[in-house]
Amino acid sequence: MEKKDTKPKRSCKACELFKKSNKKILWMVVSSLVILVCFFGVIGLGAIQLGWDNKVSNAMVGFFPYPAAIVDGDIIKYSDWKFETEAVLLLSEKRLNDYSVEGVQKEVLQKMIYDELMQEIADDYKIEVTEADMETMMASLVEQVGSPEELEKNIKEFFNWDVETFKERVLYSDVLREKLQKEIPLNEKNLKEAEEKAEDILKEVESGKKTFEELAEANSEDPGSAVQGGDLGWFPRGVMVSEFEESVFTLNPGEVSGLVKTDFGYHIIKLEEKKTVEDEAEGQEQVKARHILIKTKTFDDYLAEVEKSAKIWKFVALDGE
């Protein structure tokens, strides 16, 4: 005999009620989340765009990462911008007779955007701020004001911060900027790019298809002489940097140098004339020359390039933005 299944079967009606109940709960959860998102969005919009300043809005922007700006996907939190703006406003009240709140707000936001861009450059060139770098800068500040206690007192008075907050929000970016300004022009990648560009131009000079003057006007990155076809006029020894001088005074009229590296970049020099000028003591040799300069990029050059290509969105309502 077949054994009968005595287990009671769940009715189809019960299944439908269960499914409807689950859908209702899911709908309620989703609706609640939408309401919360809208609520937090309104609070954030009010604080960021309308300048709301009360306990509720301040608590919200302090807890949630509302953006004051986004730089290449990295959020500058509204709460951080507001915190730093308040400190700089206090500093302005103490130190400046003429300032505007809107001006300070813009400056602080731009400073924070530059901080993000500087970090991008530092990461790209593997340049780091070490604890030793920070301590060196702190020691310099202590020396300026007289003692660690006096520095702490000044930070409290002018920013209403403690020393660690000052180091994190001001000192770090100052040290990073200083390192970038010093190391970027000497970076191997930077030097290689300038050298390769200069070598290409030297080949054009040697080909003779264009005159030195034409190539200087089109390519030289020395704004003072480029418009004059690279003309430097007459000059004696002791005027130019040593590497440049050593090369130009060994050339014969009409000759063109190879690449000459100085702190300014790579030069291609053409000697046009040479003469000796008699003075009361002795004859002084002078030369008339032209040059083409290909500069190694400075940190400011890189910062401008990175800023131009970066995806930057500003969310704070500032006049003129």
Secondary structure, 3 states (H helix, E strand, C coil): CCCCCCCCCCCHHHHHHHHHHHHHHHHHHHHHHHHHHHHHHHHHHHHHHCCCCCHHHHHHHHHCCCEEEEECCEEEEHHHHHHHHHHHHHHHHHHCCCCCHHHHHHHHHHHHHHHHHHHHHHHHCCCCCCHHHHHHHHHHHHHHHCCHHHHHHHHHHHHCCCHHHHHHHHHHHHHHHHHHHHHHHHCHHHHHHHHHHHHHHHHHHHHCCCCHHHHHHHHCCCHHHHCCCCEEEEEECCCCCHHHHHHHCCCCCCCEEEEEEECCEEEEEEEEEEEEEECCCCEEEEEEEEEEEEECCCHHHHHHHHHHHCCEEECCCCCCC
